[in-house]
Amino acid sequence: MATKLDKPLRREVAIDGAPYMLTISPEGLKLVPKGKRKGVELGWKALVSGEAALAQALNASLVR
């Protein structure tokens, strides 16, 4: 049986050699550069509904 997520879980990850903090909470995910406060947040509803993939595709099309 899986453990219910009832409080934030924080882990450090290295992305391209730079340290980031990943927080998994009942509300969603948050990824911030280590030592900073602002980062990328993604709610569970956005992830499940496909809004996250749509936003990423829109961002990619605007960068070109």
N, CA, C, O and CB atoms as a CASP TS submission, in Angstrom:
PFRMAT TS
TARGET T0000
AUTHOR 0000-0000-0000
METHOD Language model
MODEL 1
PARENT N/A
ATOM      1  N   MET     1       0.837  -1.169   0.000  1.00  0.00           N
ATOM      2  CA  MET     1       0.000   0.000   0.000  1.00  0.00           C
ATOM      3  C   MET     1       0.892   1.244   0.000  1.00  0.00           C
ATOM      4  O   MET     1       1.923   1.282   0.672  1.00  0.00           O
ATOM      5  CB  MET     1      -0.958  -0.009   1.214  1.00  0.00           C
ATOM      6  N   ALA     2       0.488   2.239  -0.747  1.00  0.00           N
ATOM      7  CA  ALA     2       1.267   3.486  -0.851  1.00  0.00           C
ATOM      8  C   ALA     2       0.985   4.398   0.341  1.00  0.00           C
ATOM      9  O   ALA     2      -0.088   4.345   0.942  1.00  0.00           O
ATOM     10  CB  ALA     2       0.940   4.226  -2.173  1.00  0.00           C
ATOM     11  N   THR     3       1.957   5.226   0.667  1.00  0.00           N
ATOM     12  CA  THR     3       1.814   6.197   1.754  1.00  0.00           C
ATOM     13  C   THR     3       1.099   7.435   1.233  1.00  0.00           C
ATOM     14  O   THR     3       1.444   7.951   0.170  1.00  0.00           O
ATOM     15  CB  THR     3       3.197   6.575   2.352  1.00  0.00           C
ATOM     16  N   LYS     4       0.116   7.910   1.967  1.00  0.00           N
ATOM     17  CA  LYS     4      -0.633   9.094   1.575  1.00  0.00           C
ATOM     18  C   LYS     4       0.254  10.338   1.724  1.00  0.00           C
ATOM     19  O   LYS     4       0.982  10.478   2.707  1.00  0.00           O
ATOM     20  CB  LYS     4      -1.925   9.232   2.427  1.00  0.00           C
ATOM     21  N   LEU     5       0.181  11.225   0.745  1.00  0.00           N
ATOM     22  CA  LEU     5       0.951  12.469   0.769  1.00  0.00           C
ATOM     23  C   LEU     5       0.129  13.515   1.518  1.00  0.00           C
ATOM     24  O   LEU     5      -0.804  14.094   0.962  1.00  0.00           O
ATOM     25  CB  LEU     5       1.304  12.958  -0.687  1.00  0.00           C
ATOM     26  N   ASP     6       0.480  13.754   2.785  1.00  0.00           N
ATOM     27  CA  ASP     6      -0.293  14.693   3.590  1.00  0.00           C
ATOM     28  C   ASP     6       0.520  15.904   4.042  1.00  0.00           C
ATOM     29  O   ASP     6      -0.027  16.824   4.649  1.00  0.00           O
ATOM     30  CB  ASP     6      -0.852  13.987   4.793  1.00  0.00           C
ATOM     31  N   LYS     7       1.819  15.911   3.751  1.00  0.00           N
ATOM     32  CA  LYS     7       2.669  17.060   4.063  1.00  0.00           C
ATOM     33  C   LYS     7       3.751  17.154   2.994  1.00  0.00           C
ATOM     34  O   LYS     7       4.043  16.158   2.331  1.00  0.00           O
ATOM     35  CB  LYS     7       3.298  16.937   5.496  1.00  0.00           C
ATOM     36  N   PRO     8       4.353  18.329   2.813  1.00  0.00           N
ATOM     37  CA  PRO     8       5.369  18.493   1.765  1.00  0.00           C
ATOM     38  C   PRO     8       6.575  17.573   1.951  1.00  0.00           C
ATOM     39  O   PRO     8       7.024  17.317   3.069  1.00  0.00           O
ATOM     40  CB  PRO     8       5.839  19.933   1.729  1.00  0.00           C
ATOM     41  N   LEU     9       7.075  17.092   0.833  1.00  0.00           N
ATOM     42  CA  LEU     9       8.263  16.249   0.786  1.00  0.00           C
ATOM     43  C   LEU     9       9.297  16.985  -0.056  1.00  0.00           C
ATOM     44  O   LEU     9       9.031  17.298  -1.217  1.00  0.00           O
ATOM     45  CB  LEU     9       7.945  14.817   0.197  1.00  0.00           C
ATOM     46  N   ARG    10      10.463  17.266   0.502  1.00  0.00           N
ATOM     47  CA  ARG    10      11.492  18.046  -0.193  1.00  0.00           C
ATOM     48  C   ARG    10      12.705  17.174  -0.506  1.00  0.00           C
ATOM     49  O   ARG    10      13.170  16.392   0.324  1.00  0.00           O
ATOM     50  CB  ARG    10      11.915  19.264   0.656  1.00  0.00           C
ATOM     51  N   ARG    11      13.196  17.337  -1.728  1.00  0.00           N
ATOM     52  CA  ARG    11      14.386  16.608  -2.157  1.00  0.00           C
ATOM     53  C   ARG    11      15.249  17.528  -3.012  1.00  0.00           C
ATOM     54  O   ARG    11      14.731  18.372  -3.743  1.00  0.00           O
ATOM     55  CB  ARG    11      14.001  15.319  -2.943  1.00  0.00           C
ATOM     56  N   GLU    12      16.560  17.364  -2.918  1.00  0.00           N
ATOM     57  CA  GLU    12      17.494  18.120  -3.751  1.00  0.00           C
ATOM     58  C   GLU    12      17.797  17.299  -4.990  1.00  0.00           C
ATOM     59  O   GLU    12      18.046  16.096  -4.912  1.00  0.00           O
ATOM     60  CB  GLU    12      18.804  18.465  -2.973  1.00  0.00           C
ATOM     61  N   VAL    13      17.771  17.973  -6.147  1.00  0.00           N
ATOM     62  CA  VAL    13      18.125  17.326  -7.408  1.00  0.00           C
ATOM     63  C   VAL    13      19.137  18.208  -8.129  1.00  0.00           C
ATOM     64  O   VAL    13      19.132  19.429  -7.967  1.00  0.00           O
ATOM     65  CB  VAL    13      16.857  17.076  -8.298  1.00  0.00           C
ATOM     66  N   ALA    14      19.999  17.592  -8.918  1.00  0.00           N
ATOM     67  CA  ALA    14      20.975  18.336  -9.719  1.00  0.00           C
ATOM     68  C   ALA    14      20.517  18.295 -11.166  1.00  0.00           C
ATOM     69  O   ALA    14      20.291  17.221 -11.726  1.00  0.00           O
ATOM     70  CB  ALA    14      22.425  17.744  -9.566  1.00  0.00           C
ATOM     71  N   ILE    15      20.382  19.478 -11.773  1.00  0.00           N
ATOM     72  CA  ILE    15      19.990  19.586 -13.176  1.00  0.00           C
ATOM     73  C   ILE    15      21.100  20.351 -13.881  1.00  0.00           C
ATOM     74  O   ILE    15      21.345  21.521 -13.586  1.00  0.00           O
ATOM     75  CB  ILE    15      18.587  20.302 -13.346  1.00  0.00           C
ATOM     76  N   ASP    16      21.765  19.687 -14.808  1.00  0.00           N
ATOM     77  CA  ASP    16      22.936  20.257 -15.495  1.00  0.00           C
ATOM     78  C   ASP    16      23.977  20.757 -14.502  1.00  0.00           C
ATOM     79  O   ASP    16      24.619  21.782 -14.730  1.00  0.00           O
ATOM     80  CB  ASP    16      22.508  21.406 -16.418  1.00  0.00           C
ATOM     81  N   GLY    17      24.139  20.035 -13.408  1.00  0.00           N
ATOM     82  CA  GLY    17      25.143  20.378 -12.412  1.00  0.00           C
ATOM     83  C   GLY    17      24.718  21.430 -11.401  1.00  0.00           C
ATOM     84  O   GLY    17      25.452  21.688 -10.448  1.00  0.00           O
ATOM     85  N   ALA    18      23.556  22.044 -11.581  1.00  0.00           N
ATOM     86  CA  ALA    18      23.073  23.073 -10.658  1.00  0.00           C
ATOM     87  C   ALA    18      22.084  22.456  -9.664  1.00  0.00           C
ATOM     88  O   ALA    18      21.224  21.671 -10.064  1.00  0.00           O
ATOM     89  CB  ALA    18      22.405  24.244 -11.440  1.00  0.00           C
ATOM     90  N   PRO    19      22.193  22.797  -8.377  1.00  0.00           N
ATOM     91  CA  PRO    19      21.288  22.214  -7.387  1.00  0.00           C
ATOM     92  C   PRO    19      19.914  22.906  -7.374  1.00  0.00           C
ATOM     93  O   PRO    19      19.820  24.133  -7.425  1.00  0.00           O
ATOM     94  CB  PRO    19      21.921  22.294  -5.999  1.00  0.00           C
ATOM     95  N   TYR    20      18.878  22.108  -7.307  1.00  0.00           N
ATOM     96  CA  TYR    20      17.496  22.583  -7.221  1.00  0.00           C
ATOM     97  C   TYR    20      16.806  21.864  -6.078  1.00  0.00           C
ATOM     98  O   TYR    20      17.208  20.768  -5.686  1.00  0.00           O
ATOM     99  CB  TYR    20      16.731  22.356  -8.561  1.00  0.00           C
ATOM    100  N   MET    21      15.761  22.488  -5.545  1.00  0.00           N
ATOM    101  CA  MET    21      14.934  21.854  -4.520  1.00  0.00           C
ATOM    102  C   MET    21      13.580  21.526  -5.144  1.00  0.00           C
ATOM    103  O   MET    21      12.919  22.402  -5.701  1.00  0.00           O
ATOM    104  CB  MET    21      14.769  22.781  -3.259  1.00  0.00           C
ATOM    105  N   LEU    22      13.178  20.277  -5.051  1.00  0.00           N
ATOM    106  CA  LEU    22      11.885  19.820  -5.541  1.00  0.00           C
ATOM    107  C   LEU    22      11.004  19.574  -4.330  1.00  0.00           C
ATOM    108  O   LEU    22      11.360  18.797  -3.444  1.00  0.00           O
ATOM    109  CB  LEU    22      12.020  18.530  -6.425  1.00  0.00           C
ATOM    110  N   THR    23       9.853  20.235  -4.289  1.00  0.00           N
ATOM    111  CA  THR    23       8.895  20.037  -3.213  1.00  0.00           C
ATOM    112  C   THR    23       7.654  19.399  -3.800  1.00  0.00           C
ATOM    113  O   THR    23       7.033  19.948  -4.710  1.00  0.00           O
ATOM    114  CB  THR    23       8.553  21.375  -2.497  1.00  0.00           C
ATOM    115  N   ILE    24       7.296  18.235  -3.277  1.00  0.00           N
ATOM    116  CA  ILE    24       6.077  17.540  -3.677  1.00  0.00           C
ATOM    117  C   ILE    24       5.103  17.678  -2.519  1.00  0.00           C
ATOM    118  O   ILE    24       5.386  17.239  -1.404  1.00  0.00           O
ATOM    119  CB  ILE    24       6.349  16.021  -4.039  1.00  0.00           C
ATOM    120  N   SER    25       3.952  18.290  -2.786  1.00  0.00           N
ATOM    121  CA  SER    25       2.975  18.522  -1.730  1.00  0.00           C
ATOM    122  C   SER    25       1.602  18.055  -2.198  1.00  0.00           C
ATOM    123  O   SER    25       1.438  17.704  -3.366  1.00  0.00           O
ATOM    124  CB  SER    25       2.938  20.018  -1.328  1.00  0.00           C
ATOM    125  N   PRO    26       0.614  18.045  -1.303  1.00  0.00           N
ATOM    126  CA  PRO    26      -0.737  17.671  -1.721  1.00  0.00           C
ATOM    127  C   PRO    26      -1.303  18.605  -2.796  1.00  0.00           C
ATOM    128  O   PRO    26      -2.215  18.214  -3.525  1.00  0.00           O
ATOM    129  CB  PRO    26      -1.661  17.661  -0.519  1.00  0.00           C
ATOM    130  N   GLU    27      -0.778  19.832  -2.906  1.00  0.00           N
ATOM    131  CA  GLU    27      -1.258  20.791  -3.902  1.00  0.00           C
ATOM    132  C   GLU    27      -0.607  20.596  -5.276  1.00  0.00           C
ATOM    133  O   GLU    27      -1.233  20.879  -6.297  1.00  0.00           O
ATOM    134  CB  GLU    27      -1.001  22.204  -3.414  1.00  0.00           C
ATOM    135  N   GLY    28       0.645  20.115  -5.314  1.00  0.00           N
ATOM    136  CA  GLY    28       1.337  19.931  -6.581  1.00  0.00           C
ATOM    137  C   GLY    28       2.844  19.872  -6.407  1.00  0.00           C
ATOM    138  O   GLY    28       3.342  19.476  -5.354  1.00  0.00           O
ATOM    139  N   LEU    29       3.569  20.269  -7.448  1.00  0.00           N
ATOM    140  CA  LEU    29       5.028  20.233  -7.474  1.00  0.00           C
ATOM    141  C   LEU    29       5.583  21.651  -7.521  1.00  0.00           C
ATOM    142  O   LEU    29       4.951  22.547  -8.078  1.00  0.00           O
ATOM    143  CB  LEU    29       5.534  19.414  -8.680  1.00  0.00           C
ATOM    144  N   LYS    30       6.763  21.859  -6.939  1.00  0.00           N
ATOM    145  CA  LYS    30       7.444  23.147  -7.025  1.00  0.00           C
ATOM    146  C   LYS    30       8.936  22.870  -7.170  1.00  0.00           C
ATOM    147  O   LYS    30       9.518  22.116  -6.390  1.00  0.00           O
ATOM    148  CB  LYS    30       7.147  24.046  -5.765  1.00  0.00           C
ATOM    149  N   LEU    31       9.544  23.489  -8.177  1.00  0.00           N
ATOM    150  CA  LEU    31      10.972  23.324  -8.434  1.00  0.00           C
ATOM    151  C   LEU    31      11.612  24.700  -8.411  1.00  0.00           C
ATOM    152  O   LEU    31      11.250  25.575  -9.197  1.00  0.00           O
ATOM    153  CB  LEU    31      11.231  22.602  -9.800  1.00  0.00           C
ATOM    154  N   VAL    32      12.581  24.893  -7.492  1.00  0.00           N
ATOM    155  CA  VAL    32      13.251  26.192  -7.354  1.00  0.00           C
ATOM    156  C   VAL    32      14.757  25.981  -7.264  1.00  0.00           C
ATOM    157  O   VAL    32      15.216  24.977  -6.721  1.00  0.00           O
ATOM    158  CB  VAL    32      12.732  26.958  -6.100  1.00  0.00           C
ATOM    159  N   PRO    33      15.525  26.927  -7.797  1.00  0.00           N
ATOM    160  CA  PRO    33      16.975  26.843  -7.611  1.00  0.00           C
ATOM    161  C   PRO    33      17.292  26.880  -6.116  1.00  0.00           C
ATOM    162  O   PRO    33      16.664  27.630  -5.369  1.00  0.00           O
ATOM    163  CB  PRO    33      17.705  28.005  -8.361  1.00  0.00           C
ATOM    164  N   LYS    34      18.243  26.091  -5.683  1.00  0.00           N
ATOM    165  CA  LYS    34      18.572  26.021  -4.263  1.00  0.00           C
ATOM    166  C   LYS    34      18.994  27.395  -3.744  1.00  0.00           C
ATOM    167  O   LYS    34      19.818  28.078  -4.352  1.00  0.00           O
ATOM    168  CB  LYS    34      19.690  24.989  -4.018  1.00  0.00           C
ATOM    169  N   GLY    35      18.415  27.787  -2.611  1.00  0.00           N
ATOM    170  CA  GLY    35      18.712  29.071  -2.011  1.00  0.00           C
ATOM    171  C   GLY    35      17.799  30.189  -2.482  1.00  0.00           C
ATOM    172  O   GLY    35      17.928  31.321  -2.015  1.00  0.00           O
ATOM    173  N   LYS    36      16.890  29.905  -3.387  1.00  0.00           N
ATOM    174  CA  LYS    36      15.958  30.908  -3.913  1.00  0.00           C
ATOM    175  C   LYS    36      14.545  30.595  -3.429  1.00  0.00           C
ATOM    176  O   LYS    36      14.285  29.516  -2.896  1.00  0.00           O
ATOM    177  CB  LYS    36      16.006  30.952  -5.469  1.00  0.00           C
ATOM    178  N   ARG    37      13.638  31.549  -3.620  1.00  0.00           N
ATOM    179  CA  ARG    37      12.246  31.360  -3.198  1.00  0.00           C
ATOM    180  C   ARG    37      11.296  31.147  -4.362  1.00  0.00           C
ATOM    181  O   ARG    37      10.298  30.437  -4.237  1.00  0.00           O
ATOM    182  CB  ARG    37      11.788  32.545  -2.399  1.00  0.00           C
ATOM    183  N   LYS    38      11.606  31.760  -5.491  1.00  0.00           N
ATOM    184  CA  LYS    38      10.713  31.683  -6.640  1.00  0.00           C
ATOM    185  C   LYS    38      11.189  30.617  -7.608  1.00  0.00           C
ATOM    186  O   LYS    38      12.387  30.445  -7.837  1.00  0.00           O
ATOM    187  CB  LYS    38      10.619  33.038  -7.345  1.00  0.00           C
ATOM    188  N   GLY    39      10.219  29.905  -8.172  1.00  0.00           N
ATOM    189  CA  GLY    39      10.538  28.853  -9.120  1.00  0.00           C
ATOM    190  C   GLY    39       9.313  28.500  -9.933  1.00  0.00           C
ATOM    191  O   GLY    39       8.423  29.329 -10.125  1.00  0.00           O
ATOM    192  N   VAL    40       9.266  27.286 -10.404  1.00  0.00           N
ATOM    193  CA  VAL    40       8.174  26.802 -11.230  1.00  0.00           C
ATOM    194  C   VAL    40       7.240  25.969 -10.369  1.00  0.00           C
ATOM    195  O   VAL    40       7.676  25.058  -9.665  1.00  0.00           O
ATOM    196  CB  VAL    40       8.703  25.981 -12.434  1.00  0.00           C
ATOM    197  N   GLU    41       5.939  26.291 -10.430  1.00  0.00           N
ATOM    198  CA  GLU    41       4.937  25.522  -9.690  1.00  0.00           C
ATOM    199  C   GLU    41       3.978  24.884 -10.673  1.00  0.00           C
ATOM    200  O   GLU    41       3.624  25.478 -11.692  1.00  0.00           O
ATOM    201  CB  GLU    41       4.170  26.418  -8.680  1.00  0.00           C
ATOM    202  N   LEU    42       3.560  23.666 -10.356  1.00  0.00           N
ATOM    203  CA  LEU    42       2.632  22.939 -11.201  1.00  0.00           C
ATOM    204  C   LEU    42       1.644  22.208 -10.309  1.00  0.00           C
ATOM    205  O   LEU    42       2.032  21.361  -9.504  1.00  0.00           O
ATOM    206  CB  LEU    42       3.377  21.951 -12.139  1.00  0.00           C
ATOM    207  N   GLY    43       0.376  22.535 -10.450  1.00  0.00           N
ATOM    208  CA  GLY    43      -0.668  21.883  -9.656  1.00  0.00           C
ATOM    209  C   GLY    43      -1.018  20.523 -10.231  1.00  0.00           C
ATOM    210  O   GLY    43      -0.827  20.272 -11.421  1.00  0.00           O
ATOM    211  N   TRP    44      -1.526  19.657  -9.386  1.00  0.00           N
ATOM    212  CA  TRP    44      -1.883  18.308  -9.832  1.00  0.00           C
ATOM    213  C   TRP    44      -2.963  18.334 -10.903  1.00  0.00           C
ATOM    214  O   TRP    44      -2.919  17.542 -11.844  1.00  0.00           O
ATOM    215  CB  TRP    44      -2.351  17.469  -8.651  1.00  0.00           C
ATOM    216  N   LYS    45      -3.946  19.247 -10.770  1.00  0.00           N
ATOM    217  CA  LYS    45      -5.027  19.321 -11.765  1.00  0.00           C
ATOM    218  C   LYS    45      -4.482  19.683 -13.140  1.00  0.00           C
ATOM    219  O   LYS    45      -4.927  19.132 -14.147  1.00  0.00           O
ATOM    220  CB  LYS    45      -6.086  20.349 -11.334  1.00  0.00           C
ATOM    221  N   ALA    46      -3.520  20.606 -13.192  1.00  0.00           N
ATOM    222  CA  ALA    46      -2.915  21.003 -14.467  1.00  0.00           C
ATOM    223  C   ALA    46      -2.154  19.839 -15.086  1.00  0.00           C
ATOM    224  O   ALA    46      -2.169  19.659 -16.304  1.00  0.00           O
ATOM    225  CB  ALA    46      -1.974  22.205 -14.271  1.00  0.00           C
ATOM    226  N   LEU    47      -1.502  19.064 -14.264  1.00  0.00           N
ATOM    227  CA  LEU    47      -0.736  17.914 -14.750  1.00  0.00           C
ATOM    228  C   LEU    47      -1.665  16.842 -15.317  1.00  0.00           C
ATOM    229  O   LEU    47      -1.417  16.300 -16.394  1.00  0.00           O
ATOM    230  CB  LEU    47       0.125  17.323 -13.618  1.00  0.00           C
ATOM    231  N   VAL    48      -2.722  16.547 -14.590  1.00  0.00           N
ATOM    232  CA  VAL    48      -3.653  15.496 -14.998  1.00  0.00           C
ATOM    233  C   VAL    48      -4.478  15.910 -16.216  1.00  0.00           C
ATOM    234  O   VAL    48      -4.736  15.088 -17.094  1.00  0.00           O
ATOM    235  CB  VAL    48      -4.580  15.140 -13.841  1.00  0.00           C
ATOM    236  N   SER    49      -4.894  17.178 -16.278  1.00  0.00           N
ATOM    237  CA  SER    49      -5.759  17.629 -17.367  1.00  0.00           C
ATOM    238  C   SER    49      -5.010  17.845 -18.683  1.00  0.00           C
ATOM    239  O   SER    49      -5.635  17.965 -19.737  1.00  0.00           O
ATOM    240  CB  SER    49      -6.446  18.907 -16.969  1.00  0.00           C
ATOM    241  N   GLY    50      -3.696  17.894 -18.630  1.00  0.00           N
ATOM    242  CA  GLY    50      -2.916  18.118 -19.841  1.00  0.00           C
ATOM    243  C   GLY    50      -2.568  19.577 -20.054  1.00  0.00           C
ATOM    244  O   GLY    50      -1.906  19.913 -21.036  1.00  0.00           O
ATOM    245  N   GLU    51      -3.002  20.459 -19.150  1.00  0.00           N
ATOM    246  CA  GLU    51      -2.680  21.882 -19.273  1.00  0.00           C
ATOM    247  C   GLU    51      -1.174  22.114 -19.251  1.00  0.00           C
ATOM    248  O   GLU    51      -0.674  23.020 -19.917  1.00  0.00           O
ATOM    249  CB  GLU    51      -3.347  22.677 -18.149  1.00  0.00           C
ATOM    250  N   ALA    52      -0.458  21.307 -18.497  1.00  0.00           N
ATOM    251  CA  ALA    52       0.997  21.471 -18.398  1.00  0.00           C
ATOM    252  C   ALA    52       1.648  21.217 -19.747  1.00  0.00           C
ATOM    253  O   ALA    52       2.533  21.969 -20.155  1.00  0.00           O
ATOM    254  CB  ALA    52       1.586  20.520 -17.334  1.00  0.00           C
ATOM    255  N   ALA    53       1.225  20.173 -20.446  1.00  0.00           N
ATOM    256  CA  ALA    53       1.787  19.865 -21.764  1.00  0.00           C
ATOM    257  C   ALA    53       1.401  20.948 -22.762  1.00  0.00           C
ATOM    258  O   ALA    53       2.206  21.324 -23.614  1.00  0.00           O
ATOM    259  CB  ALA    53       1.304  18.482 -22.259  1.00  0.00           C
ATOM    260  N   LEU    54       0.175  21.449 -22.662  1.00  0.00           N
ATOM    261  CA  LEU    54      -0.270  22.513 -23.555  1.00  0.00           C
ATOM    262  C   LEU    54       0.539  23.786 -23.338  1.00  0.00           C
ATOM    263  O   LEU    54       0.942  24.437 -24.302  1.00  0.00           O
ATOM    264  CB  LEU    54      -1.757  22.794 -23.348  1.00  0.00           C
ATOM    265  N   ALA    55       0.780  24.143 -22.084  1.00  0.00           N
ATOM    266  CA  ALA    55       1.566  25.338 -21.766  1.00  0.00           C
ATOM    267  C   ALA    55       3.000  25.188 -22.271  1.00  0.00           C
ATOM    268  O   ALA    55       3.582  26.145 -22.780  1.00  0.00           O
ATOM    269  CB  ALA    55       1.562  25.602 -20.246  1.00  0.00           C
ATOM    270  N   GLN    56       3.564  24.001 -22.132  1.00  0.00           N
ATOM    271  CA  GLN    56       4.931  23.771 -22.604  1.00  0.00           C
ATOM    272  C   GLN    56       4.994  23.880 -24.121  1.00  0.00           C
ATOM    273  O   GLN    56       5.940  24.454 -24.661  1.00  0.00           O
ATOM    274  CB  GLN    56       5.441  22.391 -22.147  1.00  0.00           C
ATOM    275  N   ALA    57       4.007  23.341 -24.808  1.00  0.00           N
ATOM    276  CA  ALA    57       3.983  23.431 -26.269  1.00  0.00           C
ATOM    277  C   ALA    57       3.824  24.884 -26.713  1.00  0.00           C
ATOM    278  O   ALA    57       4.442  25.305 -27.692  1.00  0.00           O
ATOM    279  CB  ALA    57       2.841  22.569 -26.847  1.00  0.00           C
ATOM    280  N   LEU    58       3.006  25.646 -26.005  1.00  0.00           N
ATOM    281  CA  LEU    58       2.822  27.057 -26.334  1.00  0.00           C
ATOM    282  C   LEU    58       4.118  27.834 -26.116  1.00  0.00           C
ATOM    283  O   LEU    58       4.494  28.661 -26.947  1.00  0.00           O
ATOM    284  CB  LEU    58       1.688  27.664 -25.490  1.00  0.00           C
ATOM    285  N   ASN    59       4.798  27.573 -25.009  1.00  0.00           N
ATOM    286  CA  ASN    59       6.084  28.226 -24.731  1.00  0.00           C
ATOM    287  C   ASN    59       7.094  27.903 -25.816  1.00  0.00           C
ATOM    288  O   ASN    59       7.813  28.789 -26.277  1.00  0.00           O
ATOM    289  CB  ASN    59       6.628  27.794 -23.360  1.00  0.00           C
ATOM    290  N   ALA    60       7.155  26.648 -26.226  1.00  0.00           N
ATOM    291  CA  ALA    60       8.110  26.236 -27.257  1.00  0.00           C
ATOM    292  C   ALA    60       7.816  26.925 -28.574  1.00  0.00           C
ATOM    293  O   ALA    60       8.739  27.285 -29.305  1.00  0.00           O
ATOM    294  CB  ALA    60       8.080  24.719 -27.445  1.00  0.00           C
ATOM    295  N   SER    61       6.536  27.115 -28.889  1.00  0.00           N
ATOM    296  CA  SER    61       6.198  27.760 -30.163  1.00  0.00           C
ATOM    297  C   SER    61       6.511  29.255 -30.125  1.00  0.00           C
ATOM    298  O   SER    61       6.796  29.848 -31.166  1.00  0.00           O
ATOM    299  CB  SER    61       4.712  27.543 -30.494  1.00  0.00           C
ATOM    300  N   LEU    62       6.464  29.872 -28.949  1.00  0.00           N
ATOM    301  CA  LEU    62       6.745  31.299 -28.839  1.00  0.00           C
ATOM    302  C   LEU    62       8.241  31.594 -28.882  1.00  0.00           C
ATOM    303  O   LEU    62       8.644  32.685 -29.286  1.00  0.00           O
ATOM    304  CB  LEU    62       6.150  31.847 -27.558  1.00  0.00           C
ATOM    305  N   VAL    63       9.067  30.633 -28.467  1.00  0.00           N
ATOM    306  CA  VAL    63      10.509  30.830 -28.422  1.00  0.00           C
ATOM    307  C   VAL    63      11.110  30.850 -29.820  1.00  0.00           C
ATOM    308  O   VAL    63      12.104  31.538 -30.055  1.00  0.00           O
ATOM    309  CB  VAL    63      11.164  29.740 -27.588  1.00  0.00           C
ATOM    310  N   ARG    64      10.534  30.122 -30.728  1.00  0.00           N
ATOM    311  CA  ARG    64      11.086  30.002 -32.086  1.00  0.00           C
ATOM    312  C   ARG    64      11.052  31.267 -32.811  1.00  0.00           C
ATOM    313  O   ARG    64      11.480  31.330 -33.964  1.00  0.00           O
ATOM    314  CB  ARG    64      10.365  28.989 -32.870  1.00  0.00           C
TER
END
